[in-house]
Amino acid sequence: MKTTREKIEVMQAFEDGEDVQYGYCGETDTVWQNVPNPNWNWVDFDYRIKPKPKVIWVNESKSSLHSYAYNSEDDARYADESSSQPIARVAVKYIEALDDE
């Protein structure tokens, strides 16, 4: 059960244009579904802000022993320019696959 503050955060995010999902209350393995117009029935349903996939940029080593992850493409490219290690591929973008997609 969410606190009042947590409920407000979800509803405010919806008002701000974020995608919201709902699932049945009390389920141990909730299946989240998108809800375009929530009715905010907090008794029977739980609501959350739809998670956004994480994105990382990876410089892949030629030796395959080491790869380095960065939070931005610029960081990955800068690290490659200042690295003495041989890099096979620079700034490869990886996007997390979410279960509910």
N, C-alpha and C positions, 0 to 999 in steps of 0.2 A: 504494500500500500504506500502510495506516495504521500509525502507531506504536503501541506498547503503551498509552501514555497515551491516545491518541485512541480506541482500542478500548474502554478502560475507561470513558471518558466516554460513549460510545454505550450501552454495557451498563448503566451506572449510570442514565442517563436513562431507559432502558426500565424498570428497576427502580422508578424514581420516577414511572412512569405516562405518560411521554412516548411518542408514536407513533414507531416506527422503520420505516425503509424499507431494502430491499436492492436491489442491482443486481449484474450479473455483473462480476467482476474483469477488468481489461484492456480493457474497452470504452471507446472514445474518446467516445462520446455515450451515456452510461449512461441507460437507462430505469429509473427508480426505481419500485418497487412496495411497497405497504404489506405488512408482515409482522406478523401478530398474535402469533405465537410463534416468534421466531427461534431457529435451532439453532446460531448463531454459527460457521458454516463460513467462516472468514476466508480459506481457501485458494481457494475457488471464487467467493465472493461478497464484496462490500463492503457495509457497513451505514452508515447515517447517521440522525441525528435528523431527523424530518420537518420541513422548513422551515415556519415560520409566515408567513402573508402580512403584509406591512407595511400599516399603517393610517396615513393622514394626514387631517387636517382642513383644508379650504381655504375661504378667504374669496374669493369671486369678485367682481371689480371690475365696476362698471357699464360702464366704458369698454372692457372686455375687453383692455386693454393689460397689466394686471397682475393676477395672482392670488397670494395668499400662503398658504403651507402651514405647518401647525403640527402638533406631535406629539400634541396633545390637544384635545378639544372646548372645554374651559375656556380654554385658551390662545387659541384662535381667537375665542371670544366676547369675551374680555378685550381682544384686539387690536382688534376691531370697535368696542367701546365707547370706546376711546381714540384711534381713527383719525379723521382729518378727510377721508379719501377716501370717496367714495360707493361703498357695497358693494351688489351686487345680491343675493347669497345669502351667508349667514353659516354657518360651520361645516358645510360639506358634507363628508360622510364618503366617503373613497375607500379601497377595499381592493384590494391587489395581487392580480391573478389569476396563480396559479402554473401552470406548464406541466403539472405532473403531476396536476392535479385533474380 
